[in-house]
Amino acid sequence: MELVVFLQEIVQQFGLGELTALPQRVSGGYMHRMYKVETLAGVYALKLLNPVIMKRPDAMKNFRRAEKLERILQENGIPVIPALEKDGLKMQCLNGQYYYFFNWCDGSVMEWHEIDLLHCKTAGNLLAKIHRIPCGEGRTYSNQEVRETFGYDKGPVVWNGQESVNREGGAFYGKEGMIYEDWDGYIELAAEACPEMERELAESRNLLWQAQREYNAAVKSAPNVRCVCNGDMDSKNVLWKGYEPYVIDLECLDYGNPFTEMFQLALNWSGAAVFEFEYAHFAWFIREYCQVYGEVSVDWKALSGVGYYWLDWLAYNVRRSLGIECCDEEERRLGIREAQKTLRRIRYYASIREEVIDWLVRVVLH
């Protein structure tokens, strides 16, 4: 009942009047908590942002950047469900709880067995359109803005085919997104804090270190190109009305490498995350992406190392399972389940990687 009272206070703070029904918890959120709320003003989705995430030093900066990019997607006709604004601000806060409101969308998330070739083609088309949004041409940046946007320096970045230069004469530099996790350290901590996690990590220790090396090598080898990237456009974050897509959960919007994101999402939409890889789905996603985006000149074998991108999600959930980065026991148990599932995904990708790349080069790209 305390939660209902608190949600009512949030609804009133946002100016939506009184609740007309009990809020319903919406399943599927693995980091934040989502509720369907019906009020006198309408039906909305309320996202309560994870308090632990919000304590991270760079959290607010990342959310603000994502909000700006969300507006850019809207301006460019990308079908998104944007966060609502109050007094010019999307993110609001009540008693230390940060939150977003969205208009409720009656679209459906496709279950894995429901995703067909046209869904994959549409998703590849949509991702390519996002990556083609102009984001450097005609704009100038100070060195401080570059550092704040990208985190640290590494090489000149090309925006839509042209190297961008800031007004102080230096080249643009991009955030690489490397993964440097101490897997042995996690195993040692888990031995006492979460023995079931310790066993699973220890069994996959060699693979985790190898996957991390290959992931970082792939990131380094990728063409040094930057664009607007969704950051989380897997199948659970796209609602469908028929075959019309609506992208949700845009808090991960950022600048990034189009080709690494394309390859990762092609794997996801093809069933790699549920251990049922569909080669035809993979082909339709990548072919449509290349058709819309234009020339994609990459070393596919080298790039395939980014398929181990699940390492980042694994590390976060291991920290949750160890009680390092979680709010309560419910979230800790969620961390254990997600870490176990993610370890399986990494093992599965390692088992199919060579065959996937061989098939991609022989069949899809010729």
N, C-alpha and C positions, 0 to 999 in steps of 0.2 A: 504493500500500500504506500510505503514511503516513496518508492520509485514513481508511482502514478502521480503523487502530489508534486514531486520534483519535475516530472515531465509537464505537468499542467503549468507550473511556474515558467518553464522554458517557453511553452506555447504562448503564454501571456506576454512574456518579455519580448517575443518576436512580433507581437501584435496580431496573433491569429485567433484571439478570442478564447472560448471555452472548449474543452474536449467534449465530444458528443458520443464517444465510445472509448472503451478501455484500449490503450495502446497495445499493439501486437508486435512482439519481437520478430524480426525478419531474419531468417536463416541465411547463411552463406558468408557473413562477415568474419574473416579470420584475424583481423587486427583491431577494427573498431566495432561498435555495436549500433545496429540499425533498428528503427522502430517505424511501423506504419501508424500515423496518428490522424484521426478524423476530428476536425474542429468545425466550428461555425463558419469558418472562412473557406473550408475545403479539405481535401485529403492530401497529406504530405508524407514524405519520407524524412525522418529525423535521424541524423548520424551523430552519435556521441563519440567524440574522438578519444582515443586511448590516452589516459593521463600519463602513462609511462612514456609513450612516444612523444607527447608534448613537452616533456622535460628535457628532451635532447637539445643540445645547444643550437643546432641548425634547423630545428623543427619549424619554427615560425617563418623563417626565411624561405624554406622549401614550400610551405603551404602558400605563402604570398606569391611566390613565383608561379606556382601551379594555377592560382586564381587568375593571374594575368594571362597565362597561356590559354586557360579555359575561354576567356573572352575572345582571344585571337581565333580559336577554333570556331566559335559562334560566328564571328565576323566573316569567316571564310566558308560558311555554309556546311560545316561538319555537324551531323546530327548528334548532339549531345544533350544530356539532362544536366543543366548547370545548377550550381548552388544559388539559392535565392539571396537577395540583398536586403538589408535593413540599414537605413541611414548611410548608404553607400558602402557598407561592409558585408562581405559574405560570411566570414567566420564571426561567431558571437560567443560570449562566455557568461556563465552564471555560476557563481560560487566555485570558481576554479575549473568548471567543466566546460570545455570548448565544444562547439557543435556547429553543424550545418543543417539547413532545411532545403529540401528539394520538392518540386511538384511531384506528386505520385504518378508513376507511369504504369499502365496496365499491360505493358509488354511482358514477354516471357523469356526467361533464360533457357537456352537449349540444353537439355541433358546430353551427355556425350553420344548416346545412341541416336539422338535426334539430329545431330549435326550432319548435314549432307554436303554435296559438292558445291551447291549454290551458296550455302552459308559461307563456306571457305573462300569461294571466289569473291563474294561480297566483302568479307573481312579483309582480304588482301587488297582489294580495290580501295577500301576505306583507309587502310593504313598508309597506302601509297599517297593518297590525297593529303593526309596529315603531313607526311614527310615532304611534300612538295610546297607546303605553305611558305612563302617568302618570310625570312626571319632575320636577314642580315643586310640585305641591299637597302641602301638609302638611310641606314641608321648609323649613329656614331656612339662610341662608348669610351669612357675613361678607363684607365688601368684598374682603378678601384672597382668599377662596375663589372669588369671582366672577372676579377678575382672573386667578387661576391656571387656572380652568376655561375661560374664554373668550378670554383673551389681551389684549383691549383693549375699550374702551367704545364703544358706539354705540346709543343709543336704548333705551327700555324694551322688554323682551321678553315676549311673551305665551306662556304654557305652557298648552296644552289649553284655550284660550279665556279664561284669566284672567291678568292681569298679576301676575307674582311679585314680591314685595317681600322684601328680606332683613331680618334682625332689627335692623339698625342704621338702618332707615328708608329706604334708597335703593332705587331700582328695579333690576331685573335688567338687565344689558347683555350683548349678544351679539357674538361674533366673526363678522365679515362674510365672510371668505374672499375678499377682493379679490385680483386678480392684477396685480402691478406688475413685469413683466419688461422688461429693457433689450434689446430685439431687435437694435437696431443694435450694441450692445456685443457680443452673441454673434456677429454677423456679422463684426465686426472681429477678434475672437479666433479665429474659425474659419478666417479667411483663411490663417493660419499653422499652426494646430494641426490642422485637419481641413478641407482644401479642398473635399472632396465635400459636407460639411455646409454650408460657406459658400455654395456655389452654390445649394443647395436653399433655404436661409433667405433669401438675397437675392431669389430669384424670388418668394417669398411675403411679402416685407417689408411691403408696404402692407396686405395682408390681415391679417397678424399684429397690426399696430398697431390696425387697425379692429376686429378681433375682440376684442382686449383691452378697447378702449373700450366695446364693446357688451356684453361679459360683465359688466364692472363696473357699467354702467348697469342691467343686468338685476338684479344682486344688490341694488343700492340700491332698485330699484322693488318688489322682492318683499315681500309682507306680513311684518311683523316678528314672526314666530312661530318658536319653537324647540321642538325635540323630540329624542329619540334618533334619530340617523341612522346607517345602516350605513357609509356612506362608500365602499363598494367592492362593492356587491352586483350586479355585472354577471354575465353568464352563466357566465363561467369560475369564479366563486366560489360556485356552487350545484351541489351533487351531487344526482342524482336516483336514486331507486329506484322505478321506474314513474313515477307522477306525484307521488310524495312528495318534497318538497325538503328538503335539508339545507344550511344556509349555512355556508361555511368562510371562512377568512382574515378574521378579525374585528378585525385590528389597527388598522383605520381607524375603528372605532366612535367616535363623538363626538356632541356636541350640534350641531345645525345646522338649516337651514331645510327643512321637509318638502317644499315645493313645488318648490324648485330641484332637490332630489335626485330627486323623482318624475319631473320632466320629463327629466332627464339619463338616468335608468335606462330610461325608456320609449323613448328614442332608442336606447339600447344594445341592449335586448331586441328591438328592431324591425329590427336589421341595419345601422344607420347606421355602426357601427364597421367593417363589412366591405363598405361601399359598395353594399349591396343592401337599401335601405329598403323594409320591408313595411308598408303603411298599415294593413292589418287587424290585424297584430300590435300596432302602436302603439295602435289603438283599443281592443283588448281589454285591454291593460295599463292604460290611463288610465281607461277606464270602470269596471273592477273596483276600481281604487284609489279612485276617487271614491265608489263604492258602499260601500266598507268604511270609508274615512276620514271621510266626511261632506262637508259643504259645502267646496268649493274655489273661493274667490272671488279670482281673479287676472286680471291683464291678460296674456293668453296671448302676445300679440305682443311685449310688453315682456319677459316672462319668457323668451321663446325665445332671448334672448342668452346664457343660461346653457348653451345647447347647445355653446358654445365652451369648455366646461370642459376639453377636451383640451389647452388651452394650458399648463396646469400640468404635465401629464405630458410635454409636448413640451419645456418648459424644463428639467425634470429630466434628460431623456435627452440634450439638447444638452450639458448640463454633463458628463454621463458621456462623451459622444463627444469632448469637449475634454480629457478627463483631469482635470477639476476635481473630480468627485465619483464616482470609481470605484475598485475594488480592484485590477483587473488588466486585461490586454488583452482577455480574454474578455468582461468586463463593458463595456469601452469599445466593442467591436464590437457588442454587444447594444444599447448606447445609440444607435449610429448607425442600426441597423435599426429600432429603435422610434421614433426621431425622424423618420425618413423615412416610416414608416407613419403616424405621427400627423399629420404635415403633410398627407398625403393625406386623412385623416379631416376635418381642419379645412376643407380646400378642398371636400370633398364636402358637408359640412354647409352651407357657405356657398351651394352651388349648389341645395340643396333646401329651405332654411329657409323661404322665403316660401310655397312651395307646401304645405309641411307645416302651417304655422300656418293658412293659408286652409282647408285640408281639415279640420283639427282643429275649427275654429270652426263651419264649415258642416255637417259630417257627424257628428263624434263627440259634440259637446256639445249637439246638438239632436235 
